[in-house]
Amino acid sequence: MEGKRRIAELALQLSEPFQHVLVGQVDDYCAYLTRMEGTYLLHQHPKDEMYMVLEGEITIDYADGHTVILGQGESLVVHAGERHRSRSERGALVLMFKARDLFAE
């Protein structure tokens, strides 16, 4: 059985940009904590994913040119098949919800 997790302690494990740590799993979805800094590559997934910004600010760029800026306390669902990339100029701590098979642990 998984116990209580402290986000601040998990964040200390994130030494590289876009590295992630598993916070927990609910059915077929996992919550991952990641520190974003810089620009991730343009990609897409076969299932939806959700970003929730805990600290800082991120930008989600879509392949069609649409951009969404998320600040602390804001979230966004990127739907399956939507080509996108995430980026953060100053760094951000983000909780991501993804199907468990989108990341290989």
C-alpha positions as CSV (number, residue, x, y, z in Angstrom):
1,M,0.0,0.0,0.0
2,E,1.3,3.4,-0.9
3,G,1.7,5.9,1.9
4,K,1.5,9.6,2.2
5,R,3.8,11.5,-0.2
6,R,5.3,14.9,0.4
7,I,5.6,16.9,-2.8
8,A,8.4,19.1,-1.5
9,E,10.5,16.0,-0.7
10,L,9.8,14.5,-4.1
11,A,10.7,17.7,-5.8
12,L,14.2,17.4,-4.3
13,Q,14.7,14.3,-6.4
14,L,14.4,16.3,-9.6
15,S,17.9,17.3,-10.5
16,E,17.4,17.6,-14.3
17,P,14.8,19.5,-16.4
18,F,11.9,17.3,-17.6
19,Q,13.0,14.5,-15.3
20,H,9.9,13.0,-13.5
21,V,9.1,11.1,-10.3
22,L,6.0,9.0,-9.8
23,V,3.7,10.5,-7.1
24,G,1.0,7.8,-7.3
25,Q,-1.2,5.7,-9.4
26,V,-5.0,5.7,-9.7
27,D,-6.3,2.8,-11.8
28,D,-4.6,3.2,-15.2
29,Y,-3.4,6.8,-14.7
30,C,-0.3,8.0,-12.8
31,A,0.5,11.4,-11.3
32,Y,4.1,12.5,-12.0
33,L,6.0,15.4,-10.6
34,T,8.3,17.1,-13.0
35,R,10.5,20.2,-13.1
36,M,10.3,22.0,-16.4
37,E,12.9,24.3,-17.6
38,G,13.7,25.0,-21.3
39,T,11.8,23.5,-24.2
40,Y,10.6,19.9,-24.6
41,L,10.3,18.4,-28.1
42,L,7.1,18.5,-30.1
43,H,5.2,15.2,-29.6
44,Q,1.8,13.6,-29.2
45,H,0.3,10.8,-27.2
46,P,-2.4,8.1,-27.8
47,K,-4.2,9.2,-24.6
48,D,-5.1,12.4,-22.9
49,E,-2.7,14.0,-20.4
50,M,-3.1,16.8,-17.9
51,Y,-0.7,19.5,-16.6
52,M,-1.2,21.2,-13.3
53,V,1.3,23.9,-12.4
54,L,2.3,24.0,-8.7
55,E,5.0,26.6,-9.0
56,G,6.1,28.9,-11.8
57,E,4.7,29.2,-15.3
58,I,4.7,27.0,-18.4
59,T,3.7,27.4,-22.0
60,I,2.1,24.7,-24.0
61,D,2.6,25.2,-27.8
62,Y,0.4,23.3,-30.2
63,A,1.6,22.3,-33.7
64,D,-1.2,24.5,-35.2
65,G,0.4,27.6,-33.7
66,H,-2.0,27.9,-30.7
67,T,-0.3,28.6,-27.4
68,V,-1.6,28.3,-23.8
69,I,0.2,29.9,-20.8
70,L,-0.4,28.2,-17.4
71,G,0.5,29.8,-14.1
72,Q,0.6,28.5,-10.6
73,G,-2.7,26.8,-9.7
74,E,-3.8,26.4,-13.4
75,S,-4.3,23.2,-15.3
76,L,-4.8,22.1,-18.9
77,V,-5.8,18.8,-20.5
78,V,-4.0,18.0,-23.8
79,H,-6.2,15.5,-25.7
80,A,-4.9,12.4,-27.4
81,G,-3.4,13.0,-30.8
82,E,-2.7,16.7,-30.3
83,R,0.9,17.6,-31.2
84,H,2.3,19.8,-28.5
85,R,5.4,20.8,-26.5
86,S,5.8,22.2,-23.1
87,R,8.4,24.9,-22.1
88,S,9.3,27.1,-19.2
89,E,11.7,30.0,-19.4
90,R,12.3,30.4,-15.6
91,G,11.4,26.9,-14.5
92,A,8.3,25.4,-13.0
93,L,7.2,22.5,-10.8
94,V,4.3,20.6,-12.6
95,L,2.1,17.7,-11.6
96,M,1.2,15.7,-14.7
97,F,-1.5,13.1,-15.0
98,K,-0.8,10.5,-17.7
99,A,-1.8,7.0,-18.6
100,R,0.7,4.7,-16.9
101,D,2.0,3.3,-20.2
102,L,3.1,6.8,-21.5
103,F,6.2,6.8,-19.4
104,A,8.4,3.7,-18.9
105,E,9.6,3.7,-15.3
